[in-house]
Amino acid sequence: MIKVQDLKKLYRMGTETIYALNGVNLDISRNEYVALMGPSGSGKSTLMNLLGCLDTPSSGTYQLNQTDVSKLNDDDLAEIRNKEIGFVFQTFNLLPGCPLWIMWPCHSCMPGSVVMPGWKRLDRLSPL
């Protein structure tokens, strides 16, 4: 469950204050699907970064599964991301110059991950 109340994200550039988000309220129930849509510059990415615990709000509250994550430190946010949040990226986010047979086993090192049955076969395809 996600509950956001009066969420604000401000950026200061010299004497100017930019309001990326200015008082967002949002409730998303468990198993509910939501689409964030809007024009460029409307705050979609900023909101997604906050909901994904990649950034913290300037003010307001964000509760994820009854935990107020809006005031957590970086280590606690990393733990939330590891255990509570899944990301789907629009790009592959592969490491440049790193062959697939090296990156594939890296996924299996993540806590709670499932080792795919075919990864050993993939390892045999690597150059000697």
TIRO-267515 format. One record per atom (N, C-alpha, C): x, y, z negated; residue number from 1; atom name; residue in three letters. Coordinates in pm, 1 decimal. Last residue first. Layout:
<sites>
(site (X; Y; Z); NUM; CA; Ala)
...
</sites>
This chain:
<sites>
(site (3698.4; -1923.0; 2350.1); 128; N; Leu)
(site (3800.6; -1972.9; 2257.7); 128; CA; Leu)
(site (3920.0; -1881.4; 2252.5); 128; C; Leu)
(site (3379.5; -1758.4; 2350.6); 127; N; Pro)
(site (3506.9; -1791.6; 2413.3); 127; CA; Pro)
(site (3608.4; -1837.0; 2309.6); 127; C; Pro)
(site (3076.0; -1918.2; 2244.2); 126; N; Ser)
(site (3175.3; -1812.1; 2232.6); 126; CA; Ser)
(site (3306.9; -1854.5; 2296.3); 126; C; Ser)
(site (2901.6; -2124.8; 2238.3); 125; N; Leu)
(site (2917.7; -2058.4; 2366.6); 125; CA; Leu)
(site (3027.2; -1950.7; 2362.3); 125; C; Leu)
(site (2877.6; -2203.2; 1979.7); 124; N; Arg)
(site (2959.6; -2288.6; 2066.3); 124; CA; Arg)
(site (2982.5; -2226.0; 2202.6); 124; C; Arg)
(site (2695.4; -2016.7; 1884.3); 123; N; Asp)
(site (2834.5; -2005.0; 1841.3); 123; CA; Asp)
(site (2925.5; -2088.7; 1930.7); 123; C; Asp)
(site (2463.1; -2121.3; 1987.7); 122; N; Leu)
(site (2509.9; -1995.3; 2039.8); 122; CA; Leu)
(site (2657.0; -1975.7; 2004.9); 122; C; Leu)
(site (2437.3; -2343.1; 1822.9); 121; N; Arg)
(site (2458.4; -2362.9; 1966.3); 121; CA; Arg)
(site (2514.2; -2236.9; 2030.3); 121; C; Arg)
(site (2385.7; -2209.5; 1584.9); 120; N; Lys)
(site (2508.6; -2287.9; 1597.3); 120; CA; Lys)
(site (2539.2; -2315.3; 1743.7); 120; C; Lys)
(site (2135.3; -2093.7; 1625.5); 119; N; Trp)
(site (2252.8; -2007.9; 1615.9); 119; CA; Trp)
(site (2383.1; -2084.7; 1625.8); 119; C; Trp)
(site (1890.2; -2228.8; 1643.1); 118; N; Gly)
(site (1978.0; -2228.3; 1759.1); 118; CA; Gly)
(site (2108.8; -2153.5; 1741.4); 118; C; Gly)
(site (1742.6; -2194.6; 1404.6); 117; N; Pro)
(site (1802.7; -2323.7; 1435.6); 117; CA; Pro)
(site (1904.1; -2320.5; 1549.7); 117; C; Pro)
(site (1817.3; -1907.6; 1210.5); 116; N; Met)
(site (1750.0; -1963.5; 1326.0); 116; CA; Met)
(site (1819.3; -2092.8; 1367.3); 116; C; Met)
(site (1778.7; -1859.3; 876.3); 115; N; Val)
(site (1877.1; -1893.0; 978.6); 115; CA; Val)
(site (1803.5; -1961.5; 1092.1); 115; C; Val)
(site (1605.6; -1591.6; 745.2); 114; N; Val)
(site (1594.3; -1731.3; 785.3); 114; CA; Val)
(site (1696.9; -1756.9; 894.3); 114; C; Val)
(site (1677.9; -1378.8; 464.2); 113; N; Ser)
(site (1664.7; -1406.8; 607.0); 113; CA; Ser)
(site (1659.6; -1557.1; 631.3); 113; C; Ser)
(site (1722.3; -1310.9; 203.1); 112; N; Gly)
(site (1587.0; -1348.6; 240.9); 112; CA; Gly)
(site (1570.4; -1381.7; 387.2); 112; C; Gly)
(site (1989.0; -1093.0; 276.3); 111; N; Pro)
(site (1909.5; -1161.7; 174.7); 111; CA; Pro)
(site (1768.6; -1189.7; 223.9); 111; C; Pro)
(site (2180.2; -1161.6; 569.9); 110; N; Met)
(site (2089.2; -1072.1; 499.8); 110; CA; Met)
(site (2008.2; -1149.7; 397.3); 110; C; Met)
(site (2318.2; -1339.2; 720.1); 109; N; Cys)
(site (2379.0; -1300.2; 592.9); 109; CA; Cys)
(site (2286.1; -1211.9; 510.4); 109; C; Cys)
(site (2197.4; -1368.0; 960.6); 108; N; Ser)
(site (2173.0; -1474.1; 863.5); 108; CA; Ser)
(site (2236.0; -1443.7; 728.0); 108; C; Ser)
(site (2298.8; -1152.8; 1105.0); 107; N; His)
(site (2159.8; -1147.6; 1059.5); 107; CA; His)
(site (2136.4; -1251.2; 949.5); 107; C; His)
(site (2549.3; -1247.9; 1172.5); 106; N; Cys)
(site (2540.4; -1138.1; 1076.3); 106; CA; Cys)
(site (2398.9; -1127.0; 1020.3); 106; C; Cys)
(site (2513.0; -1434.0; 1376.8); 105; N; Pro)
(site (2527.6; -1483.4; 1239.1); 105; CA; Pro)
(site (2521.6; -1373.3; 1134.6); 105; C; Pro)
(site (2490.1; -1234.3; 1593.7); 104; N; Trp)
(site (2380.8; -1323.2; 1555.6); 104; CA; Trp)
(site (2397.2; -1377.7; 1413.6); 104; C; Trp)
(site (2737.2; -1109.5; 1644.5); 103; N; Met)
(site (2631.5; -1037.0; 1574.0); 103; CA; Met)
(site (2520.7; -1128.7; 1523.7); 103; C; Met)
(site (2881.2; -1303.9; 1779.9); 102; N; Ile)
(site (2934.8; -1252.5; 1653.8); 102; CA; Ile)
(site (2824.4; -1184.0; 1574.7); 102; C; Ile)
(site (2735.0; -1354.2; 2003.0); 101; N; Trp)
(site (2764.7; -1469.1; 1915.9); 101; CA; Trp)
(site (2832.4; -1426.4; 1785.7); 101; C; Trp)
(site (2728.1; -1099.2; 2128.5); 100; N; Leu)
(site (2610.1; -1151.0; 2061.8); 100; CA; Leu)
(site (2644.5; -1264.4; 1965.3); 100; C; Leu)
(site (3022.3; -894.3; 2078.4); 99; N; Pro)
(site (2945.6; -999.1; 2147.2); 99; CA; Pro)
(site (2831.1; -1053.7; 2061.5); 99; C; Pro)
(site (3055.4; -554.3; 2065.6); 98; N; Cys)
(site (3049.9; -672.1; 1978.3); 98; CA; Cys)
(site (2963.9; -779.3; 2045.5); 98; C; Cys)
(site (3043.6; -318.8; 2206.2); 97; N; Gly)
(site (3163.2; -400.9; 2220.6); 97; CA; Gly)
(site (3165.2; -526.3; 2134.7); 97; C; Gly)
(site (2832.1; -165.2; 1969.8); 96; N; Pro)
(site (2899.3; -159.0; 2099.4); 96; CA; Pro)
(site (3026.8; -243.3; 2099.5); 96; C; Pro)
(site (2581.6; -344.3; 1812.9); 95; N; Leu)
(site (2711.8; -283.2; 1791.9); 95; CA; Leu)
(site (2787.1; -281.0; 1924.8); 95; C; Leu)
(site (2243.8; -255.5; 1890.9); 94; N; Leu)
(site (2354.3; -350.2; 1890.0); 94; CA; Leu)
(site (2484.2; -274.3; 1865.3); 94; C; Leu)
(site (1986.8; -138.9; 1904.7); 93; N; Asn)
(site (2076.5; -112.4; 1792.7); 93; CA; Asn)
(site (2184.9; -218.2; 1779.2); 93; C; Asn)
(site (1786.4; -149.2; 2098.7); 92; N; Phe)
(site (1837.6; -274.5; 2045.9); 92; CA; Phe)
(site (1926.4; -256.2; 1923.7); 92; C; Phe)
(site (1513.5; 81.1; 2035.6); 91; N; Thr)
(site (1634.7; 40.2; 2105.5); 91; CA; Thr)
(site (1689.2; -84.3; 2036.8); 91; C; Thr)
(site (1305.0; 109.9; 1869.2); 90; N; Gln)
(site (1275.9; 121.5; 2011.2); 90; CA; Gln)
(site (1396.3; 82.1; 2095.9); 90; C; Gln)
(site (1278.4; -118.5; 1592.6); 89; N; Phe)
(site (1341.6; -7.5; 1662.2); 89; CA; Phe)
(site (1303.9; -7.5; 1809.5); 89; C; Phe)
(site (1113.5; -183.5; 1308.4); 88; N; Val)
(site (1113.4; -222.2; 1448.8); 88; CA; Val)
(site (1165.3; -101.0; 1524.6); 88; C; Val)
(site (1182.1; -282.2; 976.0); 87; N; Phe)
(site (1191.5; -181.9; 1080.5); 87; CA; Phe)
(site (1184.3; -247.2; 1217.1); 87; C; Phe)
(site (1024.2; -342.3; 666.4); 86; N; Gly)
(site (1081.3; -396.2; 789.3); 86; CA; Gly)
(site (1077.9; -288.9; 896.1); 86; C; Gly)
(site (1056.1; -326.2; 313.9); 85; N; Ile)
(site (1029.6; -257.4; 439.9); 85; CA; Ile)
(site (1096.0; -329.9; 555.7); 85; C; Ile)
(site (1126.1; -454.4; 73.1); 84; N; Glu)
(site (986.8; -415.2; 96.1); 84; CA; Glu)
(site (954.9; -369.0; 238.5); 84; C; Glu)
(site (1397.7; -513.3; 40.0); 83; N; Lys)
(site (1296.9; -608.6; -7.2); 83; CA; Lys)
(site (1154.1; -579.0; 37.8); 83; C; Lys)
(site (1554.5; -310.4; 153.2); 82; N; Asn)
(site (1595.5; -449.5; 167.8); 82; CA; Asn)
(site (1481.5; -546.6; 137.9); 82; C; Asn)
(site (1429.7; -76.4; 70.4); 81; N; Arg)
(site (1438.4; -106.5; 214.3); 81; CA; Arg)
(site (1469.5; -253.6; 237.1); 81; C; Arg)
(site (1474.7; -102.2; -207.2); 80; N; Ile)
(site (1336.9; -101.0; -155.0); 80; CA; Ile)
(site (1337.8; -137.5; -6.4); 80; C; Ile)
(site (1754.1; -78.9; -207.4); 79; N; Glu)
(site (1691.3; -202.7; -255.1); 79; CA; Glu)
(site (1547.5; -213.7; -206.2); 79; C; Glu)
(site (1782.3; 182.8; -116.6); 78; N; Ala)
(site (1838.5; 72.9; -37.5); 78; CA; Ala)
(site (1776.8; -60.0; -78.8); 78; C; Ala)
(site (1666.8; 320.1; -330.5); 77; N; Leu)
(site (1601.6; 324.8; -199.2); 77; CA; Leu)
(site (1652.3; 211.9; -109.9); 77; C; Leu)
(site (1859.1; 268.6; -525.0); 76; N; Asp)
(site (1723.5; 215.1; -543.3); 76; CA; Asp)
(site (1646.0; 215.9; -411.2); 76; C; Asp)
(site (2074.7; 410.2; -412.6); 75; N; Asp)
(site (2085.5; 265.9; -437.2); 75; CA; Asp)
(site (1948.3; 201.5; -452.6); 75; C; Asp)
(site (1977.7; 678.5; -404.1); 74; N; Asp)
(site (2012.5; 606.9; -280.8); 74; CA; Asp)
(site (2020.2; 455.9; -300.0); 74; C; Asp)
(site (1697.9; 715.6; -637.4); 73; N; Asn)
(site (1832.2; 745.5; -586.8); 73; CA; Asn)
(site (1862.2; 656.5; -466.3); 73; C; Asn)
(site (1352.1; 826.9; -615.4); 72; N; Leu)
(site (1455.1; 725.2; -635.0); 72; CA; Leu)
(site (1590.0; 769.3; -579.5); 72; C; Leu)
(site (1130.5; 983.1; -581.9); 71; N; Lys)
(site (1235.1; 1035.1; -670.8); 71; CA; Lys)
(site (1349.6; 935.9; -691.9); 71; C; Lys)
(site (950.8; 849.5; -421.5); 70; N; Ser)
(site (989.1; 985.2; -382.5); 70; CA; Ser)
(site (1103.0; 1041.2; -466.6); 70; C; Ser)
(site (848.4; 609.7; -496.0); 69; N; Val)
(site (981.4; 607.2; -434.0); 69; CA; Val)
(site (1032.4; 747.5; -400.3); 69; C; Val)
(site (665.9; 477.9; -730.9); 68; N; Asp)
(site (692.1; 612.6; -680.3); 68; CA; Asp)
(site (835.2; 615.5; -627.4); 68; C; Asp)
(site (491.0; 188.0; -662.3); 67; N; Thr)
(site (619.3; 240.2; -707.9); 67; CA; Thr)
(site (639.8; 377.5; -647.0); 67; C; Thr)
(site (262.7; 74.7; -548.5); 66; N; Gln)
(site (253.5; 126.9; -684.4); 66; CA; Gln)
(site (388.0; 172.2; -743.5); 66; C; Gln)
(site (353.1; 39.4; -278.1); 65; N; Asn)
(site (315.8; -73.7; -365.2); 65; CA; Asn)
(site (324.5; -36.1; -512.9); 65; C; Asn)
(site (485.8; 344.7; -285.3); 64; N; Leu)
(site (489.7; 225.0; -203.1); 64; CA; Leu)
(site (465.1; 106.8; -296.2); 64; C; Leu)
(site (409.9; 682.3; -296.9); 63; N; Gln)
(site (402.2; 554.7; -368.0); 63; CA; Gln)
(site (396.7; 441.4; -267.2); 63; C; Gln)
(site (532.3; 991.5; -303.8); 62; N; Tyr)
(site (517.7; 879.1; -210.9); 62; CA; Tyr)
(site (522.6; 752.1; -292.8); 62; C; Tyr)
(site (460.8; 1337.0; -358.8); 61; N; Thr)
(site (482.5; 1200.4; -406.5); 61; CA; Thr)
(site (456.8; 1100.2; -295.2); 61; C; Thr)
(site (633.5; 1658.6; -341.7); 60; N; Gly)
(site (521.9; 1567.4; -320.0); 60; CA; Gly)
(site (557.0; 1428.0; -369.7); 60; C; Gly)
(site (934.0; 1775.7; -176.0); 59; N; Ser)
(site (836.1; 1774.2; -285.2); 59; CA; Ser)
(site (720.4; 1683.6; -245.2); 59; C; Ser)
(site (1119.1; 1680.9; 0.4); 58; N; Ser)
(site (1153.5; 1800.1; -77.2); 58; CA; Ser)
(site (1059.5; 1813.8; -196.3); 58; C; Ser)
(site (1166.3; 1320.6; 13.0); 57; N; Pro)
(site (1091.4; 1444.5; 37.1); 57; CA; Pro)
(site (1146.1; 1559.9; -45.7); 57; C; Pro)
(site (1446.9; 1141.5; 150.3); 56; N; Thr)
(site (1358.8; 1174.0; 37.6); 56; CA; Thr)
(site (1287.1; 1306.4; 65.2); 56; C; Thr)
(site (1505.2; 873.6; 384.4); 55; N; Asp)
(site (1522.6; 1010.8; 339.8); 55; CA; Asp)
(site (1426.8; 1033.5; 223.0); 55; C; Asp)
(site (1441.5; 617.8; 425.6); 54; N; Leu)
(site (1570.0; 659.3; 479.9); 54; CA; Leu)
(site (1604.2; 801.8; 436.6); 54; C; Leu)
(site (1196.2; 506.8; 363.8); 53; N; Cys)
(site (1293.1; 529.0; 254.8); 53; CA; Cys)
(site (1433.1; 556.7; 307.5); 53; C; Cys)
(site (1002.7; 509.6; 553.1); 52; N; Gly)
(site (1099.8; 400.6; 558.6); 52; CA; Gly)
(site (1208.3; 411.0; 453.1); 52; C; Gly)
(site (877.4; 749.0; 500.4); 51; N; Leu)
(site (804.5; 625.2; 471.3); 51; CA; Leu)
(site (897.4; 504.0; 471.2); 51; C; Leu)
(site (1080.5; 922.3; 593.7); 50; N; Leu)
(site (1041.2; 923.5; 452.9); 50; CA; Leu)
(site (969.8; 794.5; 415.1); 50; C; Leu)
(site (1088.4; 855.0; 863.5); 49; N; Asn)
(site (1209.8; 844.4; 783.5); 49; CA; Asn)
(site (1179.3; 844.0; 634.5); 49; C; Asn)
(site (823.8; 919.7; 934.3); 48; N; Met)
(site (867.7; 779.7; 940.2); 48; CA; Met)
(site (996.3; 758.9; 859.7); 48; C; Met)
(site (834.7; 1200.5; 902.1); 47; N; Leu)
(site (745.6; 1120.2; 819.0); 47; CA; Leu)
(site (788.2; 973.7; 817.8); 47; C; Leu)
(site (1019.8; 1259.3; 1105.4); 46; N; Thr)
(site (1047.8; 1296.4; 966.4); 46; CA; Thr)
(site (962.4; 1213.2; 872.0); 46; C; Thr)
(site (878.9; 1172.6; 1329.0); 45; N; Ser)
(site (1004.2; 1105.7; 1291.3); 45; CA; Ser)
(site (1041.9; 1136.3; 1147.2); 45; C; Ser)
(site (656.6; 1356.5; 1320.3); 44; N; Lys)
(site (639.6; 1210.1; 1320.0); 44; CA; Lys)
(site (765.5; 1138.5; 1271.8); 44; C; Lys)
(site (662.1; 1632.7; 1343.0); 43; N; Gly)
(site (699.9; 1572.4; 1215.1); 43; CA; Gly)
(site (686.4; 1421.9; 1208.3); 43; C; Gly)
(site (625.4; 1760.0; 1583.7); 42; N; Ser)
(site (514.4; 1767.2; 1487.8); 42; CA; Ser)
(site (545.5; 1699.2; 1354.6); 42; C; Ser)
(site (807.9; 1743.7; 1789.5); 41; N; Gly)
(site (828.7; 1845.1; 1686.6); 41; CA; Gly)
(site (721.2; 1853.2; 1581.5); 41; C; Gly)
(site (581.5; 1648.0; 2040.6); 40; N; Ser)
(site (720.4; 1659.5; 1998.5); 40; CA; Ser)
(site (733.8; 1772.6; 1896.6); 40; C; Ser)
(site (247.2; 1571.5; 1917.8); 39; N; Pro)
(site (344.3; 1628.3; 2011.6); 39; CA; Pro)
(site (485.6; 1629.5; 1953.7); 39; C; Pro)
(site (144.0; 1247.1; 1793.8); 38; N; Gly)
(site (145.1; 1392.5; 1794.6); 38; CA; Gly)
(site (250.6; 1443.0; 1890.0); 38; C; Gly)
(site (66.6; 971.6; 1583.8); 37; N; Met)
(site (75.0; 1031.3; 1717.1); 37; CA; Met)
(site (73.6; 1182.6; 1703.1); 37; C; Met)
(site (95.7; 673.2; 1429.2); 36; N; Leu)
(site (126.1; 814.9; 1412.6); 36; CA; Leu)
(site (147.5; 873.8; 1551.2); 36; C; Leu)
(site (-133.8; 423.1; 1356.4); 35; N; Ala)
(site (-49.0; 481.7; 1460.4); 35; CA; Ala)
(site (-28.9; 628.9; 1427.9); 35; C; Ala)
(site (-172.0; 142.8; 1142.8); 34; N; Val)
(site (-183.3; 287.4; 1161.8); 34; CA; Val)
(site (-90.4; 329.4; 1274.6); 34; C; Val)
(site (-340.9; -127.1; 996.5); 33; N; Tyr)
(site (-253.1; -81.0; 1103.6); 33; CA; Tyr)
(site (-279.5; 66.8; 1129.1); 33; C; Tyr)
(site (-345.8; -283.4; 682.1); 32; N; Glu)
(site (-404.9; -183.2; 769.6); 32; CA; Glu)
(site (-301.0; -139.7; 872.6); 32; C; Glu)
(site (-238.8; -448.6; 488.6); 31; N; Asn)
(site (-287.2; -509.3; 614.1); 31; CA; Asn)
(site (-359.6; -411.3; 706.3); 31; C; Asn)
(site (-315.4; -221.4; 228.7); 30; N; Arg)
(site (-246.8; -344.1; 269.4); 30; CA; Arg)
(site (-316.8; -402.6; 392.1); 30; C; Arg)
(site (-381.5; 118.9; 338.5); 29; N; Ser)
(site (-408.4; -1.3; 259.5); 29; CA; Ser)
(site (-327.4; -118.9; 311.5); 29; C; Ser)
(site (-259.9; 432.9; 317.2); 28; N; Ile)
(site (-260.6; 316.0; 404.4); 28; CA; Ile)
(site (-276.0; 193.7; 316.4); 28; C; Ile)
(site (-314.9; 771.1; 304.2); 27; N; Asp)
(site (-338.3; 645.4; 232.8); 27; CA; Asp)
(site (-343.8; 533.3; 335.7); 27; C; Asp)
(site (-177.0; 1093.9; 286.3); 26; N; Leu)
(site (-196.8; 972.6; 365.2); 26; CA; Leu)
(site (-218.2; 854.3; 272.1); 26; C; Leu)
(site (-93.3; 1429.3; 340.9); 25; N; Asn)
(site (-164.2; 1334.1; 255.4); 25; CA; Asn)
(site (-200.5; 1213.6; 340.7); 25; C; Asn)
(site (157.2; 1678.3; 361.3); 24; N; Val)
(site (94.5; 1560.2; 422.4); 24; CA; Val)
(site (29.9; 1473.6; 314.0); 24; C; Val)
(site (279.7; 1940.4; 334.2); 23; N; Gly)
(site (160.0; 1899.5; 260.6); 23; CA; Gly)
(site (85.8; 1782.4; 321.1); 23; C; Gly)
(site (454.9; 1972.0; 586.8); 22; N; Asn)
(site (403.9; 2073.0; 494.9); 22; CA; Asn)
(site (272.0; 2028.4; 434.0); 22; C; Asn)
(site (760.4; 1889.8; 736.6); 21; N; Leu)
(site (630.5; 1840.9; 687.5); 21; CA; Leu)
(site (582.8; 1939.9; 583.3); 21; C; Leu)
(site (942.7; 2080.4; 812.8); 20; N; Ala)
(site (923.1; 1964.4; 900.3); 20; CA; Ala)
(site (791.5; 1895.0; 865.5); 20; C; Ala)
(site (979.6; 2400.1; 790.2); 19; N; Tyr)
(site (889.2; 2302.8; 730.2); 19; CA; Tyr)
(site (866.7; 2189.1; 829.5); 19; C; Tyr)
(site (1269.0; 2576.9; 741.9); 18; N; Ile)
(site (1190.8; 2503.6; 842.5); 18; CA; Ile)
(site (1109.4; 2397.3; 769.5); 18; C; Ile)
(site (1374.7; 2892.5; 650.3); 17; N; Thr)
(site (1325.6; 2764.6; 600.4); 17; CA; Thr)
(site (1236.9; 2701.6; 706.2); 17; C; Thr)
(site (1661.2; 3102.3; 687.6); 16; N; Glu)
(site (1535.4; 3049.8; 741.8); 16; CA; Glu)
(site (1501.9; 2914.0; 680.4); 16; C; Glu)
(site (1907.8; 3178.7; 617.8); 15; N; Thr)
(site (1798.1; 3238.1; 540.6); 15; CA; Thr)
(site (1661.9; 3184.4; 583.4); 15; C; Thr)
(site (2052.1; 2879.1; 698.3); 14; N; Gly)
(site (2080.7; 3017.8; 662.8); 14; CA; Gly)
(site (1969.7; 3071.4; 574.6); 14; C; Gly)
(site (1816.8; 2664.3; 701.8); 13; N; Met)
(site (1920.6; 2702.6; 798.3); 13; CA; Met)
(site (1948.4; 2851.2; 776.3); 13; C; Met)
(site (1674.0; 2403.9; 527.3); 12; N; Arg)
(site (1717.7; 2542.5; 520.6); 12; CA; Arg)
(site (1832.6; 2564.3; 619.1); 12; C; Arg)
(site (1387.9; 2209.7; 551.5); 11; N; Tyr)
(site (1528.6; 2223.2; 589.8); 11; CA; Tyr)
(site (1562.4; 2371.1; 585.7); 11; C; Tyr)
(site (1154.3; 2013.9; 373.2); 10; N; Leu)
(site (1203.1; 2144.3; 415.0); 10; CA; Leu)
(site (1349.8; 2134.5; 451.9); 10; C; Leu)
(site (877.2; 1827.7; 350.1); 9; N; Lys)
(site (1019.2; 1815.4; 381.7); 9; CA; Lys)
(site (1062.5; 1947.5; 442.9); 9; C; Lys)
(site (617.8; 1713.7; 138.1); 8; N; Lys)
(site (681.9; 1823.4; 211.7); 8; CA; Lys)
(site (828.4; 1788.5; 234.6); 8; C; Lys)
(site (308.3; 1573.0; 56.9); 7; N; Leu)
(site (447.5; 1547.5; 93.8); 7; CA; Leu)
(site (502.0; 1662.5; 179.0); 7; C; Leu)
(site (63.6; 1542.7; -82.0); 6; N; Asp)
(site (125.7; 1674.5; -67.4); 6; CA; Asp)
(site (275.2; 1664.2; -34.3); 6; C; Asp)
(site (102.6; 1203.2; -122.3); 5; N; Gln)
(site (26.1; 1320.5; -165.9); 5; CA; Gln)
(site (112.4; 1445.6; -156.2); 5; C; Gln)
(site (56.4; 879.3; -5.5); 4; N; Val)
(site (137.6; 1000.1; 6.1); 4; CA; Val)
(site (50.3; 1118.0; -32.9); 4; C; Val)
(site (71.0; 544.9; -46.5); 3; N; Lys)
(site (-7.5; 661.8; -86.5); 3; CA; Lys)
(site (87.4; 781.4; -89.9); 3; C; Lys)
(site (49.2; 222.1; 76.7); 2; N; Ile)
(site (120.7; 349.7; 84.5); 2; CA; Ile)
(site (24.6; 460.2; 45.1); 2; C; Ile)
(site (82.9; -118.1; 0.0); 1; N; Met)
(site (0.0; 0.0; 0.0); 1; CA; Met)
(site (87.5; 124.6; 0.0); 1; C; Met)
</sites>
